[in-house]
Amino acid sequence: MTLSRRGFLRGAGLAAAGGALAPSPLAADGGRPEEAGPADAAEAVFKLTPVGKVEVKDGAAAVRIFEKYAPALKGLEEWSHVNVLYWFDKNDTPQRRATLQVHPRGDRTKPITGVFACRSPMRPNLLALTVCKIVAIEGAVVRLDKIDALDGTPVLDLKPFIPPDAPSQGIRVPDWARGGPGKQA
């Protein structure tokens, strides 16, 4: 049976539990079960558990997945690129979490911008996302061509990069972002 992500999230799918498949913990109507937490999203608290860490040494980049999560790498070798979700742990201070506007890329010549409109590491939730080219997978280590994270950074998840998910038309970016990271527009 083929499921869309939306169908899976509505509870039509199965979730892996300890190496076995188990019914999804989502409510059948697509909502959350009562024990999932407060109904008011503004008060919800989530617990994130790192699945690995970034390793950067002598120009080489990798993600080392903790052994208990290593089976989750099965099949990743078939993909060329991976989305790495990680936590900006070096920025985890109340002051940096309270920062809501910045000069993009720290460049004071760029206009003040809300953190939801740029990729600043200072933000209320210190989630980061980057797409990396997979060089090799050796056991629980995913070797990458490069990564824009620091050595020891906690990795929260890996997801294969699927080109059809990336828009190819109608993309709009502000003038300050046209040149890409480290480049002038």
Backbone bond lengths (Angstrom), bond angles and torsions (degrees), N, CA, C in turn:
res aa  C-N    CA-C-N  psi(-1)  N-CA   C-N-CA  omega(-1)  CA-C   N-CA-C  phi
1 M - - - 1.442 - - 1.520 108.99 -
2 T 1.320 116.82 130.42 1.454 122.53 178.35 1.519 109.09 -97.52
3 L 1.324 116.26 130.40 1.460 121.36 -179.84 1.513 109.96 -120.88
4 S 1.313 115.58 141.98 1.459 118.96 169.82 1.521 107.44 -77.10
5 R 1.338 117.10 164.19 1.457 119.88 176.20 1.521 110.28 -60.72
6 R 1.339 116.53 -39.88 1.468 120.09 -179.50 1.526 109.94 -62.80
7 G 1.336 117.77 -43.54 1.459 120.73 178.51 1.513 111.29 -63.46
8 F 1.306 116.12 -40.35 1.457 120.20 178.55 1.517 110.18 -61.96
9 L 1.339 116.54 -44.95 1.450 120.31 -178.94 1.518 112.95 -67.86
10 R 1.311 117.20 -21.60 1.469 120.31 176.48 1.521 111.47 -77.51
11 G 1.319 117.20 -2.91 1.456 119.54 177.22 1.507 113.95 103.23
12 A 1.326 117.03 4.48 1.456 119.33 -178.37 1.520 111.70 -78.25
13 G 1.319 117.20 -10.58 1.457 120.54 -175.37 1.509 113.69 -100.97
14 L 1.296 114.61 -173.35 1.449 122.29 177.22 1.515 108.05 -117.83
15 A 1.303 116.29 150.68 1.452 121.45 178.25 1.516 108.44 -115.44
16 A 1.327 117.03 143.33 1.454 120.43 177.87 1.513 109.34 -76.45
17 A 1.299 116.80 132.96 1.463 121.41 178.80 1.518 107.77 -136.45
18 G 1.312 116.22 108.26 1.459 120.33 178.33 1.516 113.17 59.57
19 G 1.321 117.04 36.13 1.450 120.54 177.86 1.523 113.56 87.14
20 A 1.335 117.54 -6.97 1.456 120.96 178.03 1.517 108.81 -114.55
21 L 1.321 115.64 160.42 1.452 119.12 177.49 1.522 108.91 -89.51
22 A 1.321 115.31 135.86 1.463 121.27 -179.76 1.508 108.34 -134.70
23 P 1.323 118.63 155.10 1.467 120.06 177.01 1.518 110.44 -56.78
24 S 1.329 115.38 145.51 1.452 121.30 179.19 1.516 110.12 -61.48
25 P 1.355 118.83 141.96 1.457 121.50 178.27 1.525 112.48 -76.34
26 L 1.331 118.99 -1.90 1.454 120.64 179.71 1.525 110.24 -75.34
27 A 1.313 116.08 148.12 1.453 120.94 178.57 1.524 109.99 -64.58
28 A 1.312 117.28 150.56 1.456 122.11 -177.30 1.519 112.97 -60.90
29 D 1.344 117.72 -28.19 1.462 120.66 -179.44 1.519 112.75 -83.68
30 G 1.340 117.88 6.26 1.455 121.86 179.83 1.513 112.81 89.56
31 G 1.312 117.63 -7.58 1.463 121.16 178.02 1.513 110.66 -86.74
32 R 1.325 115.19 -173.43 1.457 119.57 179.20 1.517 109.71 -92.06
33 P 1.323 117.63 146.15 1.454 118.55 173.16 1.533 108.87 -67.27
34 E 1.312 117.15 156.65 1.459 121.41 -176.50 1.521 112.94 -54.07
35 E 1.318 118.38 -37.60 1.457 120.56 -175.82 1.532 112.68 -76.19
36 A 1.316 118.37 -1.37 1.460 121.09 -176.44 1.525 112.96 -71.47
37 G 1.333 119.40 -21.38 1.452 120.08 178.20 1.504 111.73 136.55
38 P 1.335 115.74 -171.77 1.462 119.75 -176.02 1.524 111.83 -64.70
39 A 1.330 115.54 146.40 1.459 120.93 179.47 1.520 111.24 -72.21
40 D 1.328 117.65 -26.84 1.451 122.17 -179.49 1.532 109.03 -81.53
41 A 1.318 116.69 110.11 1.464 121.17 -176.73 1.525 112.58 -58.91
42 A 1.332 117.88 -29.29 1.465 120.74 -179.52 1.521 111.84 -66.11
43 E 1.334 117.82 -19.68 1.461 121.38 -179.38 1.525 112.59 -106.25
44 A 1.303 117.89 -1.94 1.458 121.07 -177.36 1.521 110.78 -67.45
45 V 1.299 115.73 143.48 1.458 122.49 176.51 1.525 106.36 -125.30
46 F 1.314 116.61 134.52 1.449 121.60 -178.77 1.517 109.59 -117.45
47 K 1.298 116.12 146.31 1.459 121.09 175.49 1.522 107.27 -107.15
48 L 1.319 116.05 120.92 1.459 121.29 176.90 1.521 108.33 -107.29
49 T 1.302 115.93 135.52 1.454 121.35 -179.82 1.521 108.69 -117.11
50 P 1.326 117.86 122.24 1.468 118.85 177.63 1.529 111.00 -59.31
51 V 1.336 115.33 142.28 1.461 121.02 176.94 1.526 110.92 -104.25
52 G 1.323 115.62 -6.58 1.456 120.55 -179.45 1.508 110.16 -179.27
53 K 1.332 115.12 -166.41 1.469 119.81 178.66 1.517 109.65 -146.38
54 V 1.335 113.98 155.41 1.456 121.33 177.64 1.528 108.49 -79.65
55 E 1.324 115.87 140.08 1.470 121.87 173.15 1.519 107.65 -123.40
56 V 1.323 115.75 121.52 1.461 121.83 176.74 1.520 106.81 -128.61
57 K 1.335 115.65 119.77 1.470 119.74 -179.02 1.516 109.41 -153.03
58 D 1.318 115.77 128.83 1.464 121.99 177.13 1.531 112.30 51.16
59 G 1.321 116.34 42.26 1.456 121.22 177.19 1.513 115.08 80.56
60 A 1.326 117.68 -4.78 1.466 120.88 178.59 1.521 108.99 -95.51
61 A 1.331 116.30 140.52 1.462 121.44 -179.15 1.524 109.92 -122.35
62 A 1.320 115.15 143.39 1.460 120.28 178.79 1.519 109.67 -157.57
63 V 1.323 114.39 162.10 1.455 122.02 169.14 1.522 105.53 -117.47
64 R 1.330 115.90 121.72 1.463 121.02 176.22 1.523 107.66 -98.64
65 I 1.328 115.76 113.52 1.453 121.97 179.73 1.523 108.34 -83.76
66 F 1.326 116.47 135.53 1.463 120.61 178.44 1.533 108.63 -64.04
67 E 1.321 116.36 143.57 1.469 122.48 -172.86 1.521 113.64 -50.15
68 K 1.327 118.06 -40.74 1.464 119.06 -177.11 1.529 112.73 -64.48
69 Y 1.361 116.59 -20.10 1.464 120.68 179.18 1.525 112.60 -103.69
70 A 1.313 118.23 -2.39 1.467 122.05 -176.85 1.534 113.21 -55.32
71 P 1.339 120.19 -37.52 1.470 118.92 178.51 1.535 113.20 -59.72
72 A 1.325 117.55 -21.42 1.468 120.83 179.55 1.525 112.42 -70.17
73 L 1.331 118.04 -11.02 1.465 121.78 178.64 1.534 112.49 -79.85
74 K 1.318 117.65 -11.41 1.466 120.90 -177.17 1.524 110.37 -54.07
75 G 1.316 116.98 124.16 1.459 123.26 178.62 1.517 114.48 93.39
76 L 1.326 118.16 -15.57 1.469 120.04 -178.62 1.528 111.30 -64.13
77 E 1.324 117.69 -26.48 1.469 121.04 -179.67 1.524 112.15 -63.64
78 E 1.312 117.80 -15.68 1.464 121.02 179.03 1.526 112.46 -80.74
79 W 1.327 117.19 -9.64 1.466 122.51 -178.10 1.520 110.33 -101.62
80 S 1.328 116.60 149.93 1.468 120.88 178.69 1.523 112.20 -88.55
81 H 1.332 116.93 -29.64 1.461 121.60 -175.77 1.528 110.40 -134.22
82 V 1.316 115.27 155.18 1.454 120.85 -179.22 1.528 109.93 -136.87
83 N 1.332 116.21 139.99 1.457 121.59 170.55 1.527 106.69 -83.58
84 V 1.312 116.93 124.90 1.460 121.62 177.78 1.527 107.53 -108.53
85 L 1.318 116.03 120.07 1.456 121.40 175.25 1.517 107.25 -101.35
86 Y 1.315 116.01 127.30 1.460 119.23 -177.72 1.514 110.40 -140.88
87 W 1.322 116.00 173.72 1.457 123.81 -175.90 1.520 108.94 -110.49
88 F 1.339 116.38 126.76 1.467 121.48 176.70 1.536 109.11 -72.61
89 D 1.311 117.79 67.65 1.463 121.20 -172.73 1.529 113.94 -65.13
90 K 1.312 117.53 -27.47 1.472 120.13 -179.38 1.530 111.36 -73.53
91 N 1.322 117.91 -12.49 1.466 123.07 179.48 1.518 112.14 -104.50
92 D 1.304 118.16 9.85 1.460 120.52 -171.96 1.529 112.08 -81.48
93 T 1.330 114.40 79.49 1.459 121.24 174.00 1.525 107.45 -130.77
94 P 1.331 118.28 152.95 1.470 119.66 178.37 1.534 112.53 -56.66
95 Q 1.328 117.30 -37.42 1.462 120.18 -179.56 1.526 111.19 -64.90
96 R 1.300 117.33 -44.61 1.467 119.98 -179.03 1.517 111.72 -70.52
97 R 1.335 117.95 -34.23 1.465 120.80 176.53 1.520 110.75 -69.04
98 A 1.326 117.36 -25.83 1.467 121.22 179.98 1.528 112.37 -83.72
99 T 1.329 117.81 -9.64 1.457 121.86 179.76 1.520 109.33 -71.93
100 L 1.320 116.37 120.83 1.468 120.55 -177.86 1.520 113.05 -114.03
101 Q 1.347 116.88 -14.45 1.461 120.66 178.03 1.520 109.29 -138.02
102 V 1.331 115.76 141.53 1.458 121.96 -177.37 1.530 109.58 -145.35
103 H 1.329 115.55 167.52 1.457 120.71 164.76 1.535 104.91 -84.64
104 P 1.339 119.43 120.18 1.468 120.31 -178.08 1.527 112.31 -52.03
105 R 1.312 113.80 136.21 1.468 122.82 179.11 1.525 111.93 59.14
106 G 1.347 117.28 19.75 1.463 121.40 179.08 1.517 113.64 70.41
107 D 1.316 116.94 10.61 1.466 122.42 -176.73 1.530 108.96 -91.63
108 R 1.326 117.34 108.63 1.461 122.05 -176.13 1.526 112.94 -67.60
109 T 1.337 118.18 -8.79 1.463 119.58 174.80 1.535 110.98 -81.57
110 K 1.322 116.60 -12.93 1.468 121.15 178.50 1.525 108.21 -91.05
111 P 1.319 118.06 148.93 1.470 121.06 -175.65 1.534 112.65 -67.89
112 I 1.331 115.89 150.44 1.463 120.70 173.52 1.530 107.63 -57.15
113 T 1.319 115.48 131.88 1.458 122.00 -174.44 1.534 108.50 -137.16
114 G 1.327 116.92 143.33 1.459 120.62 174.44 1.517 110.38 -65.39
115 V 1.322 117.01 146.89 1.468 120.14 -176.54 1.530 112.66 -64.98
116 F 1.338 117.88 -20.81 1.467 119.16 175.95 1.525 111.48 -77.79
117 A 1.333 117.60 -8.53 1.466 122.51 -179.98 1.525 111.53 -108.57
118 C 1.321 117.16 12.36 1.470 121.14 176.04 1.531 108.21 -152.02
119 R 1.315 116.12 -179.40 1.462 119.68 -175.57 1.525 111.65 -107.32
120 S 1.299 116.80 35.60 1.456 121.84 -179.72 1.534 111.43 -60.91
121 P 1.338 117.24 141.13 1.467 119.48 174.63 1.528 112.27 -75.65
122 M 1.328 117.60 -9.39 1.461 120.92 176.33 1.521 107.41 -95.78
123 R 1.346 116.06 118.11 1.467 121.11 -175.75 1.520 108.62 -167.50
124 P 1.321 118.19 164.17 1.461 120.44 -178.44 1.538 113.72 -58.17
125 N 1.322 116.98 -43.85 1.461 122.25 174.30 1.512 106.56 -116.09
126 L 1.292 115.88 126.21 1.461 121.38 -168.58 1.528 113.14 -85.40
127 L 1.320 116.36 42.30 1.458 121.29 177.90 1.517 110.51 -78.46
128 A 1.306 115.37 140.53 1.460 121.11 177.10 1.525 108.64 -131.31
129 L 1.320 114.60 150.57 1.455 121.33 -179.46 1.514 108.25 -138.03
130 T 1.311 116.59 133.04 1.452 121.12 175.09 1.522 108.91 -144.61
131 V 1.327 115.52 148.66 1.460 121.38 175.96 1.518 107.62 -99.44
132 C 1.321 116.48 128.83 1.464 121.37 -177.60 1.530 110.43 -126.59
133 K 1.314 115.15 146.67 1.463 120.54 174.41 1.522 108.04 -82.38
134 I 1.331 116.05 131.06 1.464 121.08 177.68 1.523 108.57 -81.94
135 V 1.324 116.55 125.77 1.457 122.08 177.08 1.528 109.60 -91.93
136 A 1.333 116.15 -44.42 1.464 121.39 -179.96 1.524 108.52 -165.62
137 I 1.320 114.86 159.51 1.461 120.64 172.00 1.517 106.10 -123.96
138 E 1.322 114.92 120.14 1.464 122.20 -177.36 1.517 107.82 -123.58
139 G 1.322 116.21 99.17 1.458 120.15 -176.78 1.519 109.72 64.12
140 A 1.338 116.32 -118.97 1.464 121.55 -178.93 1.527 112.23 -98.57
141 V 1.342 116.61 15.29 1.465 120.83 -179.05 1.527 109.79 -113.46
142 V 1.340 114.56 124.21 1.465 120.62 176.24 1.521 106.30 -101.25
143 R 1.335 117.13 109.11 1.464 121.76 179.52 1.524 108.21 -82.51
144 L 1.340 115.70 134.09 1.454 122.74 -175.16 1.513 110.89 -121.21
145 D 1.340 117.08 156.72 1.466 118.55 176.45 1.523 110.11 -69.28
146 K 1.342 117.65 -36.35 1.462 122.84 176.27 1.516 108.11 -169.74
147 I 1.333 115.56 164.36 1.455 120.82 175.82 1.522 107.82 -151.80
148 D 1.327 116.07 143.11 1.466 119.68 -179.69 1.528 110.66 -95.39
149 A 1.320 115.26 52.85 1.458 122.55 177.30 1.524 107.81 -136.00
150 L 1.311 115.64 159.85 1.459 121.42 -178.40 1.523 111.54 -89.33
151 D 1.318 115.86 156.13 1.454 121.84 177.11 1.531 109.57 -56.18
152 G 1.324 116.25 131.87 1.455 121.37 178.53 1.519 114.79 89.84
153 T 1.334 117.66 -4.42 1.464 121.21 -179.96 1.535 110.29 -60.90
154 P 1.335 117.94 132.25 1.468 120.42 178.93 1.532 111.83 -69.42
155 V 1.315 116.02 131.11 1.468 122.62 176.78 1.524 107.95 -97.08
156 L 1.340 115.94 128.94 1.460 121.51 -178.21 1.519 113.01 -95.01
157 D 1.331 116.90 -30.78 1.456 119.42 -177.71 1.519 109.94 -168.81
158 L 1.308 115.83 157.49 1.460 124.10 170.66 1.517 106.92 -124.02
159 K 1.322 116.38 138.54 1.460 121.52 175.66 1.516 107.36 -138.76
160 P 1.325 118.16 135.14 1.466 118.35 179.05 1.522 110.56 -63.02
161 F 1.322 115.17 142.28 1.466 120.42 174.75 1.519 107.48 -79.62
162 I 1.328 116.15 122.14 1.462 121.96 -178.05 1.528 107.44 -113.54
163 P 1.332 118.75 106.78 1.465 121.02 -175.58 1.524 115.62 -49.64
164 P 1.344 120.68 -40.97 1.464 117.81 179.62 1.535 113.64 -61.73
165 D 1.334 117.57 -19.66 1.466 120.55 177.41 1.527 111.92 -75.04
166 A 1.316 116.88 -20.58 1.462 121.24 -179.91 1.526 108.62 -87.77
167 P 1.317 117.55 127.90 1.471 118.45 179.36 1.529 110.91 -65.20
168 S 1.321 116.41 143.62 1.462 119.84 179.54 1.521 111.90 -113.84
169 Q 1.335 116.71 -10.32 1.464 120.49 -179.36 1.518 109.27 -135.38
170 G 1.314 115.49 156.94 1.453 121.03 175.41 1.510 114.87 70.54
171 I 1.326 117.39 21.59 1.466 120.94 -179.57 1.525 108.58 -81.19
172 R 1.325 115.58 133.37 1.460 121.51 -179.70 1.529 108.01 -126.80
173 V 1.328 116.97 132.85 1.466 122.20 176.45 1.523 108.80 -134.34
174 P 1.337 117.33 150.89 1.468 119.44 177.60 1.526 110.65 -68.80
175 D 1.323 116.05 158.85 1.463 121.12 -178.77 1.525 112.30 -53.30
176 W 1.344 117.69 -41.98 1.465 120.23 -175.80 1.527 112.42 -63.77
177 A 1.327 118.93 -20.55 1.456 122.13 -176.59 1.520 114.39 -98.40
178 R 1.298 118.66 -3.01 1.469 120.80 -173.83 1.514 114.81 -64.72
179 G 1.317 118.68 -27.83 1.453 120.63 -176.62 1.508 114.38 -83.22
180 G 1.330 118.71 -11.88 1.477 120.86 -176.76 1.510 110.52 85.18
181 P 1.336 116.32 171.13 1.457 120.85 -178.57 1.525 112.49 -57.45
182 G 1.299 115.69 131.44 1.471 121.28 176.62 1.511 114.45 75.79
183 K 1.333 118.70 4.52 1.466 121.66 -179.08 1.508 109.91 -119.08
184 Q 1.279 115.93 150.57 1.463 120.14 176.94 1.517 109.67 -82.18
185 A 1.312 115.52 147.52 1.462 120.32 179.61 1.515 109.78 -71.46
